[in-house]
Amino acid sequence: MPWYKAGTVSVTQSSNAIIGTNTEFIANCRVGDAFLGPDGKWYEVTNIASNTGLSISPSYQGATSAAGSYALTPIQGYQKGLADQVRDWVNTYGAKMAALGTTGNYDTLPIAKGGTGGTTQATARSGLGLGTAATANLGTGSGNAMAVGAFGLGVRGTATLPNMNTFNTEIAIIADATIYRPINYGTVINLGYPGGNIGSQLYMGVSPGGVIGFRSGDYSTAAFNTIYHTGNTTRGSGGVLSAASPILRIANVADSQRQDLDEQTFESAGAWGMANNEARGVSVERFGVGEYRVTGSLGLALEGWRIQDPCSPDGGGTLGITESEQDADGTVTIRLFKQRWTLSEDGEMIPGRGAPLDVPLNSWIDVRLEMPQPETPPPPTTLETE
């Protein structure tokens, strides 16, 4: 191994301090090495303070020199290269190794010491508390772990369903491009049955709003069915549910004894009426005992039921008999009469019209109207995502 002689040293007679210039003592010298001074004598290296400073023993005996030549040589019989590597490793990792302490098993580093606690992938996953999803690939196939957005889950702005007769399992939107759509646009949950061209669909309308429907079976033949709910039915004065569209309830709003007169979306349509959200703009006026005039609509409904007589709240019989007439401008006049029973020649009781009667305070008259069709808003051209 060659001696180290780079640079020069400054020595002072009777001093043990050696000051180097352009030297690297730390990497090329060890305590116990031999120092050959400018005076030609040998000294022992007792301390290495820095790359430019070390101590010798005994103190320097020669004449003082500011830039003398020197030599350092190992004399302890060690492999300097190996020693350098060990020293570098200790300097880099010694503190970390000391912090690990005793593991108890030098082949397996426990979790408490920053390891996995296992020697195989399976035991490592178990030690770290990882479940079966840790080895599953992302995807939509059987056994895959689903990423956010798979089948339209967890994101806003899912893909448009191109055809309602699509036997996939997904959440999608119904838009202009959707063939065979039952609504203008909205959302659909599509569940394809495993095997065969069958499945189930649940759709909800944005236009028209409030529509909920479903179908199940072979999509090519299965009909779409509408679900009736509080948004598209109304509860009559006797408690019977009926399909709803624009509904008006004629009653004495201020003095009514019915707490459910303004249920759901019903709001005031004047002192003598309550209208649901589809009948907004309608108003009711009382022109005399049992006579009411309805304006703001196109008239009575064109199909289905139109007027339901007031009934007792316990579901009993009717409390009066109504009749109506409609003007060309859509104004509807409704009159309420007491019931009068007449005994026929055959001994039958025949109901008939009696004296005019205001709507009893414990009931109301249900009127189903025809309203101007609101313009269908276009579907959004851009779907925001979150």
QUILIN-V777541 format. One record per helix or strand of 3 or more residues. SS is the DSSP state (H for helix, E for strand). FROM is the first residue (numbers start at 1). TO is the last residue. If there is no record, write none. Layout:
ss = [SS/SS]
from = [FROM/FROM]
to = [TO/TO]
//
This chain:
ss = [E/E/H/E/E/E/E/E/H/H/H/H/H/E/E/E/E/E/E/E/E/H/E/E/E/E/E/E]
from = [8/17/25/34/42/53/65/71/80/111/121/132/150/170/185/198/209/233/241/247/273/277/283/291/321/332/349/365]
to = [11/21/28/36/50/57/68/73/100/113/127/135/152/174/192/207/218/235/243/250/275/279/288/295/326/343/356/370]
//
